Amino acid sequence: MLDRTIAPPVQPLARVTLPAAEVITLPGGARLHVLANDAQPVVRLQAVFRAGKMVEPRPGLAMLTARMLLEGTITRTARQIADEVAFYGASLECDAGLDRSTLTLYCLTRHLPALLPLVNDVLSNPAFPEAELSQLKTRTIQNVRVERQKTSYLASERFNALLFGAETAYGRPFDADTFQALTADEARAFHRQAYAMSNAELFLCGDVAGQKDLVVEAFTRAESTAGSLTSETAAVEAALENFRPVGADHLAVPGSLQASLRIGRPWPGPHHPDTHRLQLLAKVLGGYFGSRLMKNIREDKGLTYGIYASVAPREFGTSLVIGTDVNGDQADFAINEVNFELRRLQEELIPADELETVKSYILGKFANELSTVFEQCDKYKTLVFLGLPADYYERYVHDTEHTDTETLRQLAQEYLSPEALQTVVAGPGK
């Protein structure tokens, strides 16, 4: 019989190698990355453009343009697009991020040929109809107004503004008046410049047998009218270089019983030689349910349902952020406890058994994140967009396995001084 009092043996993670992607450069300049896996008869097609907030000529234009792509083309209404996607049991969405915008299609393999003309139409021929544009702006503004009733949203918004600069793409808050003033002509002009197929990175993954040539043909025929856009790269990098914490920043939210905390700083990016070790340090601090912050602030003090510390890599700037929600009158106490845990990492060696637990968690979670071809493609996309070496994930496993406690203490002393971190509190006024 199985003895459930004995834990199953832990197996070390074997060597990690992402599936090799086939890269095809199309005549117009776009690159098609193909990762094949026929475990399930499904495919995902993504068209990614450098059309995020970093290159928008006016605030909000990247988001507006991306979301308007599904609101009608010169040959299809928004309803017709939605009906066609639903008829094939597919999923089609487009959204803008900080650095890039992505159109994503999920469908059964056998339906991809029928859906490719729709994808091409959405990308190449958006109509930006005035009625849908007005409705989209109204919905977006209303959604942000609702979000800004939450202390967690306000704390994150203020934290990013202090970290990256309130006038840069990474730190600029949403402005309803500016967004409302955007026009269809501005969206058309931005689309012509930013959504040129010559600048696209295409990712096709899943059961792609017999489909690759169809995708090549479809996007080879697509028109390409590349334009020049100004990136805010220099402004973001300057803001990070000149970052100085201004002490605890308190955003008063009248009537709120809850306070949301955001604590963090600029952080070494993925190209830094200590990047994987720093990931491990962040996990020890607050990156899993048994972390230092969770044990102290949730389990011991009972101040919150959850608290986290995470590293957020972006193409032009990476940050560490610690976040939690607590009762309004407990905010200062929670901040003191966070600082206590930071200093403890600087002063004390992490016990060997705790470090081994965190390493096992990291490697097990990483292995689980490679269980599907879509997840494997997401890891591969990170290499492409951040310009990382092919052995990046192999180094991740190696550095995680071989980092010792003294190294982590030294890194904590260099990067986790409470005085070097920006603190933001959104909650009851003082």
Buried (B, 14 or more C-beta within 10 A) or exposed (E): EEEEEEEEEEEEBEEBEBBEBEEBEBEBEBBBBBBBBEEEEBBBBBBBBBBBBBBBEBBBBBBBBBBBBBBBBEEBBBEEBBEBBEEBEBEBBBBBBBBBBBBBBBBBBBBBEEBBEBBBBBBBBBBBBEEBBEEBBEEBBEEBEEBBEBBBBBBBBBBBBBBBBEEBBBBBEBEBEEBEEBBBEBBBBBBEBBBBBBBBBBBBBBBBEEBBEBBBEBBBEBEBEBEEBEBBBEBBBEBBEEBEBEEBBBBEBEEBEBBBBBBBBBBBBBEEEBBBBBBBBBBBBBBBEEBBBBBBBBEEBEBBEEBBBBBBBBBBBBBBBBBBBBBBEBBEBBBEBBBEBBBBBBEEEBEEEBBEBBBBBBBEEBBEEBEBBBEBBBBBBBBBBBEBEEEBBBBBBBBBBEBEBEBBBEBBEEBBBBEBBBBBBBBBEE
